[in-house]
């Protein structure tokens, strides 16, 4: 029952589009699928780190104000920066090679890092996982079982994000969205910048 409650809460959180979704969106549309998968892997790695803290019961991390404040403002700046890059990107077709900006470099390491930073610099990830384990996991739950909970959630994040990337990176979908790609990028940039601003003033 405990696992079902945690898994349900986590899945509902995954359903709401956030900064990670828009990062995956622009990568899947502009670059080959393996680069979008690298972004997904980076996001999952960031989630894994925060889940490790939660599994080990390090609730005090959430209460350490200087760290959370630093994450908040660094994360806000990062999201606004990526948003501005997309807002300033020139109009160009999907099949131009994708090398026109910092965000669209054919580098698995670069895309992994973009995903990792997106996840790490979002303090809401840390707060969510630490709160989830504090509120829903019984004190007597073994460390091994907590680890399985964490493994399930990291796996779900990775599979879900990769599924989103596959859906958006489908050739047929790309062909249909080709005429709208400029507006999609501007919308994604505006949303990422908005997430950053809201994070800063929240």
N, C-alpha and C positions, 0 to 999 in steps of 0.2 A: 504493500500500500504506500509506503514511504517513497519508493522508487517511482511509482505511478504519479504521485503528486509532484515530485521534483521534475520528472520528465515532461509532464503536462505544462507546468509553469515555464519550463525552458523552451518548449516548442512554441508556446504562445508568444514568447518574447521574440523568437526567430521570425514569426510571421509579420512583424511590424518592420517595414523598410527603414533602415538607418543609414549612416554614412557608408558602412561596408557594402550595402546593396548598390549604391551609386558608383562606388569605386569599381566593383565587379562589372557593373553595367557598361561603363565607358571602356574598360579593358576588353571585355568580351566582344564588343562591337568593333573595336579598332585593331585588335591584335589576334593572332592565332590562339586557339583555345588553350594551349599549354601555358601561355602567359597569364591568362585569366585563372588557370589552376594554381599558378604560383602565387597570385594574389590571395586566393582562397586558402592556400597552405599557410601563408603569413598570418592571415586573420585567425586561423585555427590555432597556430602556435601562440599567438597573443592570448587567446582564450585559455589555452592549456596552462599558461603561466599563472593567470589569475585563478584558475580552477585548482592548481596545485596549492596556492596560498589558502584557498577555501578548504580544500581537503585536509590540509595540515592544521586547520583550525586557527589560522593567524588572523583572527577578527580584529586584532589591535591595529593592523595595517590600515583598515578603513577609518579608524579613529585618529590616525596620525595626520593632523590638519596640514602641516607643511607639504607633505608628499601629495596629498589629494589636491591641494591648491595648485601645486606645480603641474601635476598631470592635467588638471582642468585647463589651465591657461596655455600650456604647451599643445594640448589637444585642440583647443579652440584655434590657436594660430595655425596649426597644421591643416585643419579642415578648411579654414579660410584661404590658406595658401593654395591648396589643391583646387578649391572652388574658383579662385581667380585665374589659375592656369587654364581651366576649362572655359571660363568666360572670355578669356582673351584669345583662345585658339581660333585660327582663321577657318573660314569655310573650305572644306576639302572633302573629296569622296572617300568612301571606305577603303577603296583599293589602291590608295596612293603609297602604300608601304608602311604607313604608321610611324614614321620617324620624325614627325614634325614638332614634337614637344617632349618635355621631360617625362611626362606621364606615359608616352607611347613608344618607349625605347624597347627594342627586341632584346631584353635581358631578363632571364629568369630571376637572377639575384635582385635586380632593381624592382621587379614586380613583387617578389616575395617581401622585400623590405617595405614597399608601399603598404602592403596588406598588414604586415607586422606592426608598423608604426600606427596605422589606423586603429588597430585593436588595442595596442598598448597605451596610446595616448587618449583613450576614451575612458575616463574614470568611472563612467556609468557601468562599464563591464565589470570592474573590480567590485563596485558597490553591489551590483546585481548578484554576482556569484557568492560574495561573502554573506550577503543578506539571506540568500537562498539556503545556504548551508546552516546559517545560524537559526533561521526560523523553521526549517522543514526537516533537518536531519537531527535525529535524537542523539543526545550525548553518548548513549551506550552503543551507537552504531560503530562497528569496527573500522579501523583505518583501511583495511582491505576493501570493505564494502563501499566506503567513501571514495576510494580510488576507482572502483568500478563505475560509480555514479559519474565521476569526473571524466573517465574514459568514454563513457556513453555520450556525454554532452559534447566533448571535443569532436568525436566521430560524427555526431549529428550535425554540428556546425560545418564541418568539412564537407560532408556529403550534400547537405542542403545548399551550401554556397556553390559547390561544383555543379549541382543540378541547375541552379540559376544560371551559371555561366554557360552550360551546355544549351539551355533553352535560348538564351540571348545570342549565343555564338553560332547558332544554326544558320547555315547558308541561306535557307529560304527566308528566315526571319531577317537576316542582314539585308537581303535584296529588297524586302518590303520596307525596311526602315532607312534604306540608303538616302532617300529624298528628305527624310526627317532628321538625319543624323546631326546636322548643325543645331537644330532646335533642341534635340535630345541632350547634346553636350552642354548647351547653355542652361537648360533646365537642371541638369545634374550639377553643373557648377554653382548655380544659384542655391540649390538645395544643400550642397556641401558647405557653402559659405554661411548659409542660414543656420545649419547645425552648429557650426563653429561659433557664430555670434550668440546663439541661444545657450551654448555651453559656457561661454564666458560670462554671461549675465545671469545665468540660472542660480 
